[in-house]
């Protein structure tokens, strides 16, 4: 990106006024005086104006976080509990917010952004963005009937759930099972309520995928920026 465009995007001045700042010798790139039309790398170069580092607070951010349990997926919590923003704020100074919610006791992939349009697209029910969870549930064996009900739709107090993908991944000796479930809705506590309805309450819940983008091997409690292709994948899901 050209230096004057970068300065304008950062809100320093208009493009024309930014060019004048460059011409007046007020702008430096990595310690060297900038020149008109100079191309800069906005992620790696250090740009200063009158000695002050300029960062692009308007830049759109798209982040995935491995939310741990016992963390709330809101920006502030009136009960003083740890929030997802607490896990990121040392590295990101821009105001960002969660795209959707995960329960306090649910772990896994949560998206954060400062792009309201992106958040609206991902959370709007009409767009049916897929979300995949691994649920450890009580009960050693889900019957074919249970699986059929979960797949075809469970009658909950707020209506029948839309068709879901459901696979039993494992059955353990302690009379619990691991079930992979993909839903395209985002109702409150939906997965827990679906399993409650078939008498297999959830013990642990982890979200592993949103819009075809997976958590992969991102460590517990850590975050990273989404790649361009991941952003497109989610928007085209
Ligand atoms: N469904 C739930 O029950 N809890 C979550 O956190 C997400 C989906």
Boltz pocket constraint, residues with backbone or C-beta under 6 A from the ligand:
constraints:
  - pocket:
      binder: B
      contacts: [[A, 101], [A, 102], [A, 103], [A, 104], [A, 106], [A, 187], [A, 188], [A, 189], [A, 190], [A, 191], [A, 192], [A, 193], [A, 205]]
      max_distance: 6.0
